[in-house]
């Protein structure tokens, strides 16, 4: 009896930095991105594990705001709810 084949698994997420993102037009969103999203992204890429942990906790807190959530989706930091893992 033959062995069952395993599925290849899920594809890895694409690199959010590699894709060019259209510039924002709303000045409020630009300011929100510069003050909240970009510092968290910088900490998330830090080699220090404590900084990355703090950044993940910060994302969990700031994702409650709808505008920030849209910015994080735009940067592909978080996945939409309908996205299958």
C-alpha positions in Angstrom: 0.0 0.0 0.0 1.4 3.4 -1.0 2.2 6.3 1.3 -0.2 9.2 1.4 1.2 12.4 -0.1 1.4 15.4 2.0 0.2 18.7 0.7 2.9 21.2 -0.1 1.7 23.5 2.7 0.8 27.1 2.7 2.7 29.7 0.7 4.7 32.1 2.8 3.4 35.6 3.1 4.9 38.0 0.6 7.5 40.5 1.8 5.6 43.7 2.7 8.7 45.9 2.1 9.3 44.6 -1.4 6.0 45.8 -2.8 5.7 49.5 -3.7 2.7 51.1 -1.9 0.8 54.1 -3.3 1.4 57.3 -1.4 -1.4 58.4 0.9 -3.3 61.5 0.0 -5.1 62.3 3.3 -2.9 64.4 5.6 -4.5 62.9 8.7 -3.5 59.4 7.5 0.0 60.5 6.6 0.5 61.9 10.1 -1.1 58.8 11.7 1.2 56.5 9.6 4.3 58.5 10.6 3.5 58.7 14.3 2.2 55.2 15.0 2.7 52.7 12.2 6.2 53.4 11.0 7.8 53.3 14.6 6.1 50.0 15.2 7.3 48.6 11.9 10.8 49.7 12.8 10.6 48.0 16.2 9.1 44.9 14.5 12.2 44.6 12.3 14.6 45.1 15.2 17.1 42.3 16.0 16.3 42.7 19.7 13.6 40.2 20.7 12.3 42.5 23.5 11.7 45.2 20.9 9.9 42.8 18.6 7.7 41.6 21.4 6.8 45.1 22.4 6.0 46.0 18.8 3.7 42.9 18.5 1.9 44.0 21.7 1.7 47.6 20.3 0.1 46.3 17.1 -2.4 44.3 19.1 -3.4 47.5 20.9 -3.4 50.0 17.9 -5.3 47.6 15.6 -8.5 48.5 17.6 -8.6 51.9 15.7 -10.2 51.5 12.3 -7.9 54.0 10.5 -4.8 52.4 11.9 -6.1 49.0 11.0 -6.5 50.1 7.4 -3.0 51.4 7.4 -1.6 48.1 8.8 -3.6 46.2 6.2 -2.1 48.5 3.6 1.4 47.8 4.8 0.5 44.1 4.9 1.5 43.9 8.6 -1.8 42.2 9.4 -4.0 40.0 7.2 -7.7 40.6 6.4 -10.1 38.5 8.3 -11.3 36.7 5.2 -7.8 35.6 4.3 -7.3 31.9 4.8 -4.2 31.0 6.7 
